[in-house]
Amino acid sequence: QVQLVESGGGLVQAGGSLRLSCAASGLTFSTYGMGWFRQAPGKEREFVSTIRWSGGNTYYAASVKGRFTISRDNAKNTVYLQMNSLKPEDTAVYYCAATAYGGSFYSTPPASLYDYWGQGTQVTVSS
């Protein structure tokens, strides 16, 4: 079965950095687009970033653009989210997700586009 396992979350001070990883198994990783979403307490899940299967196209939420970088290593079946200049409002559970959609991303994709989800990793940014 498909498994997506996130890691790399933790507690960091504002202005700091974290790198999240998501290891995938049970699917042909190199053919799936991957995404990151987050959910803060009392809020709905929101889109963070996504990357096409080839790695040649990425898209970011306005709130993280310029601070976060998504990347993937198809040889390792892993997608990453490098988060710099973290702010307290970035505090959330971060989820990775996989989509069979093979096209490029030019706007915010709906969560319903993604077929598989991980369990999430907590990121807490202190002020």
Order of alpha helices (4+ residues) and beta strands (2+ residues): beta-beta-beta-beta-beta-beta-beta-beta-beta-beta-beta
